[in-house]
Amino acid sequence: MFKRENKLLIDLPVPEHGDPNAAAAVQELLGGKFGEMSTLNNYMYQSFNFRQKDKLKPFYDLVASITAEEFGHVELVSNTINLLSRGNTFPGDPDVTPLREGMDARSTYHFIATAQTALAGDSMGRPWTGDNVFSSGNLVLDLLHNFFLEVGARTHKMRVYEMTEHETAREMIGYLLVRGGTHVLAYAKALEIATGVDVKKMIPIPDLSNRKFDHAIKFEDQGLANVLYTWNDVGHYTDISKIWKGTNPENGNQLKVITGAPKGAPIPNLEELPEEFAPGIDRDDYARIAKRLMENM
C-alpha cells in the first residue's frame, strides 16, 4: 500500500500569469510515451509482478522505491501544468468570450475538457495508454527497458526546457532532470550487478551535464543526484543500498540511501475559475455545505 503526504516534492513558483502553450508542451512530460505516467506505471506493475522478491530483494526494493517517487513526479508535473494555466482567461458574461485565449492555444482540450488543468494525455491531447507499460517478467530485460525509458524521459525534458522560458516550467524540469538522472544511474548500476556489463559508461545520454541547465544547478548543489529514498519510514526497501553504493561517476560524490522521503513543499491552491464553471460552488453553496458539515458533530 502507499502512504500519501499532502506536499509537493519542491516549491513551485506561482506565476501571476501562466502560458497555455507551455502547459501544452509540458503535457508531454506527464502523459507522453516517456512521461511521468509511463515511468510510474512501468515501475509500479513491474514491482507488483516481481518474481522471487526474496532472492532478488535488492532489485525489487529498487524498482518499488522508485515507483513511490514517480507518484510524486506525476503530481509535480500536473501541478506545473495547472500553474501554467493560471491567469490565462477571465470571468465574465458568456457573450464576451471569456475563454477566447483557448481559440489560439496549442491545446484547446485544456480549455474545453479539464477547466485549464492537467490531462492524462500527451502534448497533442492523445490519452495516455497502458500500451506504454512494459513488464516482461525478465529482470534484466525490464531493467534495460527502465534504463532506456529514463534516458528517453531525460531527452524530452531537455527539449521542453529549450521550448519555454517560463520560470515555473523550468523549475520543475530542472528538478526532474536531476532526479531522472539519478534513476538512470540507478538502473545502470542494477544492470551492472545483474550482468557484469558497465552500462554507466554510456551516460549521460544526451551527452550534456545537468549543470548546463540553470534551473538544475541548485538541485545538483543540494546533492539530489546522489540520493535514493526508500519512501518508507520503518525500514522497508533498504536493500537498495546493495545496489546504490560507491560514488557518482559524474560528480565523484558518495551515493547514499535515505530512509523515508524528502521534506516536501506546499501544494498550490487552485482558485475558482467561474468562466469554466469550476468548481461550480457559489457563496451560498459554501454556507449550506458548511452547515451540513457541522450537523451531528
N, C-alpha and C positions, 0 to 999 in steps of 0.2 A: 504494500500500500504506500501511498505518498502523503507526506505532510505538507500543507500549504502555508506559506507566510505571505501576508498582505504587504509585500515590498517588491520593488524592482531591484535588479542587480546593481544598477548605477543610477545616479541622479541625472535625469534628462533635463536639458534646458527647455523651459516652457516659453515658446515664442508668442509674441503678440499676434503675428500673422504667420500662417504656415505656407505651404507651397503644394498645391494639389498635384502638380506634375512630379514633384519629388516624391510625394506619397505614392503615386502610381509606380514609380521606379523601385521604391523600397519594397513594394509588394512582392517583387521577385525574390527578395531575401527572406520573405516569410513563406510564400506558397509556391515558389518555383521548384523545379526539379532538384536544385541544390540549395533550397531554402531551409529555414529552421524547422518547418513542419516535416520536411523529409529527414533531416538528421534525427529529430525526436522520434519519429515513428519507426525508422530503421533500427535504431538502437533499442527502442522500447520492445519491439517484437522479437529482436534477437535475444534480449535479456529474458523475456517471457519464455522463449522457446529453447533456451540454452540447455544443452545436454551435458551431463556429468559435471554439474556445478561443484560437486565435492572434490573431484580430482583436478579440475581446471579452474578452481576458485579465483585465482588472481585475474584471469581473463574475464570471468563472469563479473567480478567486482568492478573491473574497469568499464565494461560496457554498461553495467547497471548504474554506476555512479554518474557517468557522462549522460545517461538518459535523464537523470534528475536535473542536471544542469540545463539540458536542452529545453525542458519545460520553461525555465526562466528566460531562455533566449527567445522562444516563441512569444512570451509575454512582453519582453523588452521591445522586439520589433513591432508588435501590434500596437503598443503604446506610442512608439515613434510615429507610426502611420497616423494614429489618432491626433497627435500633436501637430503633425504636418498638415492636417485637415482643419486646424483651428483658425478661426477668423477669416475664412475664405468666402463666406456668404453673410447675409444679414437678415434679421427678421423683418417681416413686412407683409402687406396685403398680397395675396397670390397674384394679382394682376400687375404688380410692379416687378415680377420675376425675381424674387429674392435669391433664387438658386441659379441665376444667369451664368455664374462662373463655371458651372458644370457643363455648359454647352461647348466650351473651348478647352476643357480639361482633357488630359490624356485618358483618364478613366471616368466616364460618365457613370459607371457602375457604382462608384463611391457615393455619388450624389443621389442615385435612384434607389439603390438596394440596401445600403448599410448605414444611411444617415451620416455619411462622412466619417466612417470608421473602418478599421481593418476588415478585410475579407479573407476567407480561406481559399485563396487563389493566387495566381501569379500576376506579373506586371501587365499582362494582356487580358486579365479578368477570367482566365480559364481556371476552373476549380481544381484545387489540389486533389490528387488521386492516390489511392492505395497502391496503384501500379508502381509508384515510386519506391515502395518498400522492398528491400532485398534481404531475405532471411533464409539462407540456403541450408542451414544446419551444419555446414562445414566450417569449422572455426577459422582456418587460415583464409578461406575464400571470403568469409564475412569480414574479417579484419582488413583484408586487402581492399574490399569494397568500401569499407568505412574510411580508410586512408584516402582513397580516390574521392569519396563524397566530400570529405573535409577540404581537400585541395580544390575541388570544384567550387565549393562554397566560398573559400578564400578568394578565388579568382573573381567571382561575381561581386563580392563585397568591394574589392578594389575598383571594379568597373563602375559600380553605382557611386562610390566615393568620388570618382572623377566626373560623374554626371551632375552632381549637385553641390553647391556651396552652402546649403542650409546647415546651420550650426547644429540643430537637433539631429538631423540625419547623420552628419559626420561624427558627432559624439558617440552615437550608438555604433556606427560602423567601426570607429577606432577601437572601441572596447572589444567588439566581436572579432576583429582581426587578431587581436592578442589572444583571446580565449580560443578562437578557432585554430590558431597556430599551435596552441598548447595541445589541442586534441589531435592535430596532425602528427605532432611528435609522439604523443601517447600511443597512437595506433602503429606508428613506425617502430617504436620500441617493443610493442607487443609482438609485431611480426618478426622482429629480430630474435626475440626469445623463442618464439614458436618454430622458426625455420632456420635461424642462423644467418639469414640474409640481412645485411646492414642497409635497410631502406632509408635510414637517416641521411645517407649520402645524397639522396635525391632532393632534399629540402634546403631552402624554401622554394616552393613552387607557387606562383611565378617567382623567379629569381629576384626578389625585391624584399628588403628588410621592412618590418613593420615601422621602424623608426623613420622611414621616408614619409610617413603619413603623420602630420602634425597632431591629429586627434588621437593617435595611438601611442605617442611618446609617453604621456603621463601614466598610462596603464602599464607600459613596459617598465617605467621607473618604479612603479608600485610592486614590481616583481610578479605580476599576474601571469607572465609567460612561464613561470617556473613552478606553479602550484596546481595541484589537483585536489579537489574537495571530495569528501566521502558523502556529503549531503545526508548525513545520519549522525545523531548525537550519542549513540550507545555502543559504538564500536563495530558496527557492521561495515562491510566493504573496505576494510583497512588493508586487505591483501593486495590492493593496487600498489602498495609500497614495494612489492616484489617485482613490479614492472617499472613503476615510476621512481627511478633511483639514478644516482650518478649526477652528471652535470648536463646542462642545456647546451647542445652543440653550437647554438647561435650566439649565446652570450657568455658561456662559461660558468654560469651561476649554478649553485646546487639545486637540484629538484627536491621538492618536499610535498608531502601529503598532509593536508589539514583536515582533522576530524570536524565535521559539521559543514556549515555553509557560510558564505560572505555575510557581512552585516546588513547590506541592502540599503535601499533608499525609498522614500515615499512614492507611492503611485500617484501620478497627476489625476486630479479630479476633473472629469469632463462636465462642463457646464451644459445647461439646457440649450437646445437648438430649435426654437419654435418654428423656424421655416422648414424644418424637417419633421415637425410634429413629434419631436423626441425630447424627453421621454414621454410626452403626452399627458403629463400630470400638472394641473394648474394649482394656484394658491389655495383655492377652495378644496381641491382634491387632497392637498397636503394636510389640511386641517382635519378632514374627515378620516384620512388614513391614520393620522396621529391619535385621534380619539379612539379608533378601533384598536390600535396597537396597545393603548393603555387600559383597555377593558379587561376586567378579571385579573388585574395584577395586584 
